[in-house]
């Protein structure tokens, strides 16, 4: 039941008449199943004056349906031995559950109850509102968390990708039950839903159950607006007295659908992915300028970003930033060594295998690849794509994506722009 779409062995696809798409990966060695319902119902879909609505919605889904209150819902999931949850990102949201495969039918029925008949009770809203405001306060008290929001807000400025995931205390206080219901009606529609499952299952039975529970669902969500930011060189500082300076840098890089995506992963790994990386060696081991330094690849639908973080002291911050920028410039001009390439490949392939051994990881992986690329990538295909990266393909990537322009620099600490940056970016 693959609906004419060519897929590798043990992968399945089906599309219901109302627009729901279904993907599955059969893993016969497991006795568990993880399934998820993914929607375009995330931060970018919030009304401009409703920051934090998608995150609040995630919490409120589990607070009551037409048949059960929050306590009864929890007891129903626990009676099945089910793990359940939800997550909200910048561009998509997901509701998921993990169970032994014999409990699939009952668990799917509970998830459908959440998605189709949630009531967003007012008394629970006040409690969830309080919890999220506490989350926001904790975020605001932790510069290491806040620095990533600061660099992202400035990197993606002018688009919905710049919005804070949690919202603000003021915006959360102003959200009402009506806002939740309107968001639900607008974004939780069958043409906006991707069902993914991984583990040991009977695909025909899975399709039958999804059709029984969701097949009569009608309605349509409007397409999400494309977010295509055009980052510009920028320095953003948040003054905070103290003995720490938190620094984050971000530069446009390959996104999920870019042919250079896997070379970009290798670059991030070589630059700051482990204790043998260039930044760790040059900034921490040789000079002792930081207590923490790292680099990672951040990717959205239409834009990716290379992100660097360093935690240091105000006295060492200027030199720290100088060394980081020098290393970015050096890699851009020279590429990486053969030894660095091979070590990065081994590390990335090991992480791929270790992350992909369970049904939860595979469910997430096929949902992500279909959401962004309209294809599924097997573990073997990912390993082959990593193996295909060469020193020449790295240089080609760095020819198309500069590591230092346009560079967004964000910092939280006591230093002024002149004290921190000076002429480093000149």
Secondary structure, 3 states (H helix, E strand, C coil): CCCCCCCCCCEEEEECCCCCEEEEEECCCCCEEEEEEEECCCHHHCCCCCCCHHHHHHHHCCCEECCCEHHHHHHHHHHCCCEEEEEECCCCEEEEEEEEHHHHHHHHHHHHHHHHHECCCHHHHHHHHHHHHHHHHHHHHCHHHHHHHHHHHHHCCCCHHHCCCCCCHHHHHHCCHHHHHHHHHHHCCHHHEEEEEEECCCHHHHHHHHHHHHCCCCCCCCCCCCCCCCCCCEEEEEECCCCCEEEEEEEEECCCCCCCHHHHHHHHHHHHCCCCCHHHHHHHHCCCCCCEEEEEEEECCCCEEEEEEEEECHHHHHHHHHHHHHHHHHHHHHCCCHHHHHHHHHHHHHHHHHHCCCHHHHHHHHHHHHHHHCCCCCHHHHHHHHHCCCHHHHHHHHHHCCCCCCEEEEEEECCCHHHHCCCCCC
